[in-house]
Amino acid sequence: MKIAIILVIFGIFILFNLYIRVRTMKYYRELVHRRIQFGFKDLFNREKWNQIIHQYPQHESLLQKFRIHILNTGALFVSTILFVLFLLFLFR
């Protein structure tokens, strides 16, 4: 029973990882196609992010979608890891 639960959690984790990669690559390809450049650290610094938006005002919606996607998937990834650790602790 424990092995089945662990395998299901592992499978969900792999599917989740693939979904994030496909979705992120969609936004990333669009940013590269439009030649929009910024650093990964800029996603977490609101001042720098606002400067990037002012630099590319015509692509504000794409930039916001990309940033929100990255932040949400990061939070979801952390919560998934915590959930898996919690389940492993319960089944210990």
The first five atom37 places (N, CA, C, CB, O) and aatype in JSON, in Angstrom:
{
  "aatype": [12, 11, 9, 0, 9, 9, 10, 19, 9, 13, 7, 9, 13, 9, 10, 13, 2, 10, 18, 9, 1, 19, 1, 16, 12, 11, 18, 18, 1, 6, 10, 19, 8, 1, 1, 9, 5, 13, 7, 13, 11, 3, 10, 13, 2, 1, 6, 11, 17, 2, 5, 9, 9, 8, 5, 18, 14, 5, 8, 6, 15, 10, 10, 5, 11, 13, 1, 9, 8, 9, 10, 2, 16, 7, 0, 10, 13, 19, 15, 16, 9, 10, 13, 19, 10, 13, 10, 10, 13, 10, 13, 1],
  "atom_mask": [
    [1, 1, 1, 1, 1],
    [1, 1, 1, 1, 1],
    [1, 1, 1, 1, 1],
    [1, 1, 1, 1, 1],
    [1, 1, 1, 1, 1],
    [1, 1, 1, 1, 1],
    [1, 1, 1, 1, 1],
    [1, 1, 1, 1, 1],
    [1, 1, 1, 1, 1],
    [1, 1, 1, 1, 1],
    [1, 1, 1, 0, 1],
    [1, 1, 1, 1, 1],
    [1, 1, 1, 1, 1],
    [1, 1, 1, 1, 1],
    [1, 1, 1, 1, 1],
    [1, 1, 1, 1, 1],
    [1, 1, 1, 1, 1],
    [1, 1, 1, 1, 1],
    [1, 1, 1, 1, 1],
    [1, 1, 1, 1, 1],
    [1, 1, 1, 1, 1],
    [1, 1, 1, 1, 1],
    [1, 1, 1, 1, 1],
    [1, 1, 1, 1, 1],
    [1, 1, 1, 1, 1],
    [1, 1, 1, 1, 1],
    [1, 1, 1, 1, 1],
    [1, 1, 1, 1, 1],
    [1, 1, 1, 1, 1],
    [1, 1, 1, 1, 1],
    [1, 1, 1, 1, 1],
    [1, 1, 1, 1, 1],
    [1, 1, 1, 1, 1],
    [1, 1, 1, 1, 1],
    [1, 1, 1, 1, 1],
    [1, 1, 1, 1, 1],
    [1, 1, 1, 1, 1],
    [1, 1, 1, 1, 1],
    [1, 1, 1, 0, 1],
    [1, 1, 1, 1, 1],
    [1, 1, 1, 1, 1],
    [1, 1, 1, 1, 1],
    [1, 1, 1, 1, 1],
    [1, 1, 1, 1, 1],
    [1, 1, 1, 1, 1],
    [1, 1, 1, 1, 1],
    [1, 1, 1, 1, 1],
    [1, 1, 1, 1, 1],
    [1, 1, 1, 1, 1],
    [1, 1, 1, 1, 1],
    [1, 1, 1, 1, 1],
    [1, 1, 1, 1, 1],
    [1, 1, 1, 1, 1],
    [1, 1, 1, 1, 1],
    [1, 1, 1, 1, 1],
    [1, 1, 1, 1, 1],
    [1, 1, 1, 1, 1],
    [1, 1, 1, 1, 1],
    [1, 1, 1, 1, 1],
    [1, 1, 1, 1, 1],
    [1, 1, 1, 1, 1],
    [1, 1, 1, 1, 1],
    [1, 1, 1, 1, 1],
    [1, 1, 1, 1, 1],
    [1, 1, 1, 1, 1],
    [1, 1, 1, 1, 1],
    [1, 1, 1, 1, 1],
    [1, 1, 1, 1, 1],
    [1, 1, 1, 1, 1],
    [1, 1, 1, 1, 1],
    [1, 1, 1, 1, 1],
    [1, 1, 1, 1, 1],
    [1, 1, 1, 1, 1],
    [1, 1, 1, 0, 1],
    [1, 1, 1, 1, 1],
    [1, 1, 1, 1, 1],
    [1, 1, 1, 1, 1],
    [1, 1, 1, 1, 1],
    [1, 1, 1, 1, 1],
    [1, 1, 1, 1, 1],
    [1, 1, 1, 1, 1],
    [1, 1, 1, 1, 1],
    [1, 1, 1, 1, 1],
    [1, 1, 1, 1, 1],
    [1, 1, 1, 1, 1],
    [1, 1, 1, 1, 1],
    [1, 1, 1, 1, 1],
    [1, 1, 1, 1, 1],
    [1, 1, 1, 1, 1],
    [1, 1, 1, 1, 1],
    [1, 1, 1, 1, 1],
    [1, 1, 1, 1, 1]
  ],
  "atom_positions": [
    [[0.82, -1.2, 0.0], [0.0, 0.0, 0.0], [0.86, 1.26, 0.0], [-0.93, 0.0, 1.2], [0.62, 2.2, -0.75]],
    [[1.89, 1.24, 0.88], [2.77, 2.4, 0.95], [3.51, 2.62, -0.37], [3.78, 2.24, 2.1], [3.7, 3.76, -0.8]],
    [[3.92, 1.53, -1.0], [4.63, 1.64, -2.27], [3.73, 2.23, -3.34], [5.17, 0.27, -2.71], [4.18, 3.04, -4.14]],
    [[2.47, 1.83, -3.36], [1.53, 2.36, -4.35], [1.31, 3.85, -4.15], [0.18, 1.62, -4.26], [1.26, 4.6, -5.12]],
    [[1.2, 4.27, -2.91], [1.0, 5.71, -2.63], [2.24, 6.49, -3.04], [0.7, 5.94, -1.13], [2.13, 7.56, -3.64]],
    [[3.4, 5.97, -2.74], [4.65, 6.65, -3.12], [4.78, 6.72, -4.63], [5.87, 5.93, -2.51], [5.2, 7.74, -5.17]],
    [[4.42, 5.64, -5.33], [4.48, 5.66, -6.79], [3.49, 6.65, -7.39], [4.21, 4.26, -7.35], [3.8, 7.32, -8.38]],
    [[2.31, 6.75, -6.81], [1.32, 7.73, -7.29], [1.83, 9.14, -7.07], [-0.04, 7.53, -6.57], [1.7, 9.99, -7.96]],
    [[2.39, 9.41, -5.91], [2.95, 10.74, -5.63], [4.09, 11.04, -6.6], [3.45, 10.82, -4.17], [4.18, 12.16, -7.11]],
    [[4.95, 10.08, -6.85], [6.06, 10.25, -7.78], [5.53, 10.53, -9.19], [6.97, 9.01, -7.78], [6.06, 11.4, -9.88]],
    [[4.5, 9.81, -9.62], [3.91, 10.02, -10.94], [3.29, 11.41, -11.07], [0.0, 0.0, 0.0], [3.46, 12.08, -12.08]],
    [[2.58, 11.83, -10.03], [1.99, 13.16, -10.04], [3.09, 14.22, -10.12], [1.12, 13.39, -8.8], [2.95, 15.22, -10.83]],
    [[4.16, 14.0, -9.38], [5.28, 14.94, -9.4], [5.89, 15.04, -10.79], [6.34, 14.51, -8.38], [6.21, 16.15, -11.24]],
    [[6.05, 13.94, -11.47], [6.62, 13.95, -12.83], [5.68, 14.66, -13.8], [6.9, 12.51, -13.31], [6.12, 15.47, -14.61]],
    [[4.39, 14.37, -13.72], [3.42, 15.04, -14.6], [3.37, 16.54, -14.34], [2.02, 14.44, -14.42], [3.29, 17.34, -15.26]],
    [[3.43, 16.9, -13.08], [3.44, 18.32, -12.7], [4.68, 19.0, -13.26], [3.39, 18.47, -11.17], [4.59, 20.12, -13.78]],
    [[5.82, 18.35, -13.16], [7.07, 18.9, -13.67], [7.0, 19.1, -15.19], [8.24, 17.99, -13.31], [7.42, 20.14, -15.7]],
    [[6.47, 18.12, -15.91], [6.33, 18.25, -17.36], [5.39, 19.38, -17.74], [5.83, 16.94, -17.96], [5.67, 20.14, -18.67]],
    [[4.28, 19.51, -17.03], [3.33, 20.59, -17.3], [3.99, 21.95, -17.12], [2.11, 20.47, -16.37], [3.82, 22.84, -17.96]],
    [[4.74, 22.11, -16.05], [5.41, 23.39, -15.8], [6.41, 23.69, -16.9], [6.12, 23.37, -14.43], [6.48, 24.83, -17.38]],
    [[7.17, 22.71, -17.31], [8.18, 22.94, -18.35], [7.54, 23.32, -19.69], [9.04, 21.69, -18.52], [8.03, 24.23, -20.36]],
    [[6.49, 22.64, -20.07], [5.82, 22.95, -21.35], [5.23, 24.35, -21.3], [4.72, 21.91, -21.66], [5.4, 25.13, -22.24]],
    [[4.54, 24.66, -20.23], [3.89, 25.97, -20.12], [4.94, 27.09, -20.07], [3.0, 26.01, -18.86], [4.76, 28.13, -20.71]],
    [[6.01, 26.9, -19.32], [7.04, 27.91, -19.21], [7.74, 28.13, -20.55], [8.06, 27.52, -18.15], [8.03, 29.26, -20.92]],
    [[8.0, 27.05, -21.28], [8.66, 27.18, -22.58], [7.8, 27.95, -23.56], [9.0, 25.8, -23.15], [8.33, 28.67, -24.41]],
    [[6.49, 27.83, -23.46], [5.59, 28.59, -24.32], [5.79, 30.09, -24.12], [4.12, 28.2, -24.05], [5.96, 30.84, -25.08]],
    [[5.78, 30.5, -22.86], [5.99, 31.92, -22.57], [7.41, 32.35, -22.93], [5.71, 32.22, -21.1], [7.62, 33.43, -23.47]],
    [[8.39, 31.5, -22.63], [9.78, 31.84, -22.89], [10.03, 32.02, -24.38], [10.7, 30.76, -22.32], [10.73, 32.95, -24.79]],
    [[9.48, 31.12, -25.21], [9.65, 31.25, -26.66], [9.07, 32.56, -27.16], [8.98, 30.07, -27.39], [9.65, 33.21, -28.04]],
    [[7.95, 32.95, -26.61], [7.33, 34.21, -27.02], [8.2, 35.41, -26.63], [5.93, 34.35, -26.39], [8.34, 36.36, -27.4]],
    [[8.8, 35.36, -25.44], [9.69, 36.43, -25.0], [10.94, 36.5, -25.88], [10.08, 36.24, -23.53], [11.39, 37.59, -26.23]],
    [[11.5, 35.36, -26.22], [12.7, 35.32, -27.08], [12.35, 35.82, -28.47], [13.29, 33.88, -27.15], [13.12, 36.57, -29.08]],
    [[11.2, 35.41, -28.98], [10.76, 35.84, -30.31], [10.64, 37.37, -30.37], [9.42, 35.18, -30.67], [10.94, 37.98, -31.39]],
    [[10.19, 37.97, -29.28], [10.03, 39.43, -29.24], [11.28, 40.13, -28.74], [8.86, 39.79, -28.36], [11.28, 41.35, -28.57]],
    [[12.35, 39.37, -28.5], [13.66, 39.89, -28.07], [13.58, 40.69, -26.77], [14.24, 40.76, -29.17], [14.17, 41.77, -26.66]],
    [[12.86, 40.16, -25.82], [12.74, 40.78, -24.5], [13.74, 40.09, -23.59], [11.28, 40.66, -23.93], [13.75, 38.87, -23.46]],
    [[14.6, 40.89, -22.95], [15.65, 40.33, -22.12], [15.58, 40.88, -20.71], [17.02, 40.62, -22.73], [15.35, 42.07, -20.5]],
    [[15.78, 39.99, -19.74], [15.87, 40.36, -18.34], [16.5, 39.2, -17.6], [14.48, 40.72, -17.74], [16.56, 38.08, -18.12]],
    [[16.95, 39.45, -16.38], [17.56, 38.41, -15.57], [16.53, 37.71, -14.7], [0.0, 0.0, 0.0], [15.46, 38.24, -14.44]],
    [[16.88, 36.51, -14.25], [15.96, 35.75, -13.4], [15.71, 36.47, -12.08], [16.52, 34.34, -13.14], [14.61, 36.41, -11.54]],
    [[16.74, 37.14, -11.55], [16.59, 37.88, -10.3], [15.58, 39.01, -10.44], [17.93, 38.45, -9.85], [14.93, 39.39, -9.46]],
    [[15.43, 39.53, -11.65], [14.52, 40.65, -11.87], [13.06, 40.27, -11.62], [14.67, 41.17, -13.29], [12.23, 41.13, -11.33]],
    [[12.74, 38.99, -11.72], [11.37, 38.53, -11.47], [10.96, 38.77, -10.03], [11.23, 37.04, -11.81], [9.78, 38.96, -9.75]],
    [[11.92, 38.75, -9.1], [11.63, 38.85, -7.68], [11.8, 40.26, -7.13], [12.5, 37.91, -6.92], [11.4, 40.53, -5.99]],
    [[12.39, 41.16, -7.9], [12.6, 42.53, -7.48], [11.57, 43.42, -8.19], [14.05, 43.0, -7.78], [11.64, 43.6, -9.4]],
    [[10.64, 43.96, -7.42], [9.54, 44.73, -8.01], [10.04, 46.0, -8.73], [8.54, 45.12, -6.92], [9.5, 46.36, -9.77]],
    [[11.06, 46.66, -8.18], [11.58, 47.88, -8.82], [12.19, 47.57, -10.18], [12.63, 48.55, -7.91], [11.91, 48.26, -11.16]],
    [[13.02, 46.55, -10.24], [13.63, 46.18, -11.52], [12.57, 45.69, -12.51], [14.7, 45.1, -11.32], [12.66, 45.95, -13.7]],
    [[11.57, 44.97, -11.99], [10.51, 44.48, -12.87], [9.73, 45.64, -13.47], [9.56, 43.54, -12.09], [9.37, 45.6, -14.65]],
    [[9.46, 46.66, -12.68], [8.76, 47.84, -13.21], [9.6, 48.55, -14.27], [8.41, 48.82, -12.07], [9.05, 49.08, -15.23]],
    [[10.92, 48.56, -14.1], [11.8, 49.14, -15.12], [11.73, 48.34, -16.41], [13.25, 49.19, -14.61], [11.73, 48.92, -17.5]],
    [[11.66, 47.04, -16.31], [11.56, 46.19, -17.5], [10.23, 46.44, -18.2], [11.7, 44.69, -17.13], [10.18, 46.52, -19.43]],
    [[9.17, 46.57, -17.44], [7.85, 46.83, -18.03], [7.85, 48.19, -18.73], [6.74, 46.79, -16.95], [7.27, 48.33, -19.81]],
    [[8.5, 49.18, -18.12], [8.59, 50.49, -18.78], [9.47, 50.43, -20.03], [9.13, 51.55, -17.81], [9.29, 51.22, -20.96]],
    [[10.41, 49.51, -20.04], [11.28, 49.34, -21.2], [10.54, 48.67, -22.36], [12.53, 48.52, -20.82], [10.81, 48.96, -23.53]],
    [[9.59, 47.79, -22.04], [8.8, 47.07, -23.05], [7.29, 47.27, -22.78], [9.16, 45.56, -23.05], [6.61, 46.3, -22.45]],
    [[6.78, 48.48, -22.9], [5.37, 48.72, -22.53], [4.37, 47.98, -23.42], [5.07, 50.2, -22.58], [3.27, 47.64, -22.97]],
    [[4.72, 47.72, -24.67], [3.79, 47.04, -25.58], [3.64, 45.56, -25.24], [4.27, 47.2, -27.01], [2.7, 44.92, -25.72]],
    [[4.55, 45.01, -24.43], [4.51, 43.59, -24.07], [4.22, 43.39, -22.58], [5.83, 42.92, -24.44], [4.58, 42.37, -22.0]],
    [[3.58, 44.37, -21.96], [3.35, 44.32, -20.52], [2.52, 43.09, -20.11], [2.64, 45.59, -20.06], [2.82, 42.45, -19.11]],
    [[1.51, 42.77, -20.88], [0.65, 41.65, -20.51], [1.42, 40.33, -20.57], [-0.58, 41.59, -21.41], [1.26, 39.48, -19.69]],
    [[2.23, 40.13, -21.59], [3.04, 38.91, -21.7], [4.04, 38.82, -20.55], [3.79, 38.87, -23.06], [4.21, 37.75, -19.97]],
    [[4.68, 39.92, -20.23], [5.64, 39.93, -19.13], [4.95, 39.61, -17.81], [6.33, 41.28, -19.04], [5.49, 38.85, -17.0]],
    [[3.78, 40.18, -17.58], [3.06, 39.91, -16.33], [2.62, 38.46, -16.25], [1.85, 40.84, -16.2], [2.71, 37.84, -15.2]],
    [[2.13, 37.91, -17.37], [1.73, 36.5, -17.38], [2.91, 35.59, -17.07], [1.12, 36.13, -18.75], [2.79, 34.65, -16.29]],
    [[4.07, 35.88, -17.68], [5.26, 35.07, -17.44], [5.68, 35.15, -15.98], [6.41, 35.53, -18.35], [5.98, 34.12, -15.36]],
    [[5.71, 36.35, -15.43], [6.13, 36.53, -14.04], [5.18, 35.82, -13.08], [6.21, 38.02, -13.69], [5.63, 35.12, -12.16]],
    [[3.9, 35.99, -13.29], [2.92, 35.34, -12.41], [3.03, 33.82, -12.53], [1.49, 35.8, -12.76], [2.94, 33.11, -11.53]],
    [[3.23, 33.33, -13.74], [3.39, 31.89, -13.94], [4.61, 31.36, -13.18], [3.51, 31.56, -15.44], [4.52, 30.33, -12.51]],
    [[5.72, 32.03, -13.29], [6.94, 31.6, -12.62], [6.76, 31.63, -11.11], [8.13, 32.48, -13.04], [7.14, 30.68, -10.43]],
    [[6.19, 32.7, -10.58], [6.01, 32.8, -9.13], [5.02, 31.76, -8.62], [5.54, 34.2, -8.76], [5.25, 31.15, -7.58]],
    [[3.92, 31.56, -9.33], [2.93, 30.57, -8.9], [3.47, 29.15, -8.97], [1.67, 30.68, -9.76], [3.25, 28.36, -8.05]],
    [[4.18, 28.83, -10.02], [4.72, 27.47, -10.12], [5.82, 27.24, -9.08], [5.26, 27.21, -11.53], [5.98, 26.13, -8.59]],
    [[6.56, 28.27, -8.76], [7.56, 28.14, -7.69], [6.9, 27.86, -6.36], [0.0, 0.0, 0.0], [7.35, 27.0, -5.6]],
    [[5.84, 28.6, -6.06], [5.11, 28.37, -4.81], [4.45, 27.0, -4.8], [4.05, 29.47, -4.6], [4.44, 26.32, -3.77]],
    [[3.92, 26.6, -5.93], [3.29, 25.28, -6.02], [4.32, 24.17, -5.88], [2.55, 25.14, -7.36], [4.04, 23.14, -5.27]],
    [[5.49, 24.37, -6.43], [6.56, 23.39, -6.31], [6.97, 23.22, -4.85], [7.77, 23.8, -7.17], [7.13, 22.1, -4.37]],
    [[7.15, 24.34, -4.16], [7.54, 24.28, -2.75], [6.45, 23.59, -1.93], [7.82, 25.7, -2.19], [6.76, 22.77, -1.07]],
    [[5.2, 23.93, -2.18], [4.12, 23.29, -1.43], [4.02, 21.81, -1.74], [2.78, 23.98, -1.73], [3.68, 21.01, -0.86]],
    [[4.31, 21.41, -2.98], [4.31, 19.99, -3.33], [5.41, 19.25, -2.58], [4.49, 19.81, -4.84], [5.18, 18.16, -2.07]],
    [[6.58, 19.83, -2.51], [7.69, 19.21, -1.78], [7.33, 19.07, -0.3], [8.98, 20.05, -1.94], [7.58, 18.03, 0.3]],
    [[6.73, 20.12, 0.28], [6.33, 20.04, 1.68], [5.26, 18.97, 1.89], [5.82, 21.4, 2.17], [5.29, 18.27, 2.9]],
    [[4.34, 18.85, 0.96], [3.3, 17.83, 1.05], [3.9, 16.43, 0.98], [2.26, 18.02, -0.07], [3.51, 15.56, 1.75]],
    [[4.82, 16.22, 0.08], [5.48, 14.92, -0.05], [6.26, 14.6, 1.22], [6.42, 14.91, -1.27], [6.21, 13.46, 1.7]],
    [[6.97, 15.57, 1.76], [7.7, 15.34, 3.01], [6.75, 15.01, 4.15], [8.55, 16.57, 3.36], [7.05, 14.15, 4.98]],
    [[5.61, 15.69, 4.19], [4.61, 15.41, 5.22], [4.09, 13.98, 5.08], [3.44, 16.42, 5.12], [3.97, 13.26, 6.08]],
    [[3.78, 13.56, 3.86], [3.29, 12.2, 3.64], [4.35, 11.16, 4.0], [2.86, 12.02, 2.2], [4.05, 10.13, 4.6]],
    [[5.57, 11.44, 3.63], [6.66, 10.51, 3.98], [6.83, 10.41, 5.5], [7.98, 10.95, 3.34], [7.12, 9.34, 6.03]],
    [[6.65, 11.53, 6.18], [6.74, 11.52, 7.64], [5.6, 10.69, 8.23], [6.69, 12.96, 8.19], [5.8, 9.96, 9.2]],
    [[4.4, 10.81, 7.65], [3.26, 10.03, 8.15], [3.45, 8.53, 7.94], [1.97, 10.48, 7.46], [3.06, 7.74, 8.8]],
    [[4.05, 8.14, 6.82], [4.21, 6.73, 6.49], [5.52, 6.13, 7.02], [4.15, 6.55, 4.99], [5.83, 4.98, 6.75]],
    [[6.24, 6.9, 7.76], [7.53, 6.46, 8.28], [7.4, 5.28, 9.14], [8.2, 7.53, 9.03], [8.4, 4.78, 9.66]]
  ]
}
